[in-house]
Amino acid sequence: MKSVLISSLVADMKLQGFYLCLEKKSLKKKDGSSYLNLLLQDKSGVIRARIWDNVQKLSKKFDSGDPVAVKGITYQYGESMLIKIDNISRANEKKYSQYGFDPSDLIPLSKKNPNDLWKELSKEVNLISKSHLKKITKNILRDHKDKFKVYPASISYHYNYQNGLIEQTVSLLKIAKEIGSHYDIDIDLLVSGVCLHQIGKLYSINLGSKMSKSNHKSLVGNAIISRDIVNKYISDVKNFPEDDKLRLEHLILSYQGRKEWQSPVEPQTLEAILLHSINFLDSKINFMRRDEL
């Protein structure tokens, strides 16, 4: 089947297509029976969808975060257009590649060139004055370059498109440098933290037949994964200062800010407070502006 891009959909249009299920919520109709409210995405945009019939049967065929093969019809509801889904199932390359399924078609591309972003990132890393911080930051980014340039920063919220992780990192670096000139902080530590605090997402987000948060992420958490990766590289550096190791570890573990937001610890240093604050602000603004991207 030929997939129809979300940007090409019009009302009262029968469709077959491949999309990424960003959200899956079970809600109640007026009569008390259940229906499913979905948010679907492809590289051209997002759209809401509903499953009104055969809800229990169809719900078992996919989960939030799955690529899905959809058959249905579009309809107008107020000012919004939605899809009424008649059939849906989890999509994978083995079964659906012959019909044109390509996982990369489900994630939008950043409008910014990843090679240009990498040059900006490398330039800022080279300005780190503490040799031990510069060394581990350069080594980690070098060893993860291919994925770092391609991965989204998240699946369904901020920078949720290809090249999103490196785009956000460069954005955070620019903010960090401005803040660093205003406050008396360890700018080398903050820059290293900006570059490395999300490195675990390269292991916790699956891109491919199932684009979702992996079981590893669910059981351990992105901050823990990032901390463990950084500590592995630190162990290869002779006489790495223990104080900087501890403070960098705290930056990574506290960047989510609050324990109720799944942060292992809350920020307790100036650099940690700033990393959390600029990350929260930048993510929120990107989410609110994603329709412009």
Secondary structure, DSSP 8 states (H G I E B T S, - for coil): -----GGG--TT-EEEEEEEEEEEEEEE-TTS-EEEEEEEEETTEEEEEEE-SSHHHHHTT--TT-EEEEEEEEEEETTEEEEEEEEEEE--HHHHGGGT--GGGGS-B-SS-HHHHHHHHHHHHHT--SHHHHHHHHHHHHHTHHHHTT--S-SSSTT-SBTHHHHHHHHHHHHHHHHHTTS-S-HHHHHHHHHHTTTTHHHHEE-SSS-EE-HHHHHH-HHHHHHHHHHHHHTTSTT--HHHHHHHHHHHHHTT--GGGT-SS---SHHHHHHHHHHHHHHHHHHHTGGG-
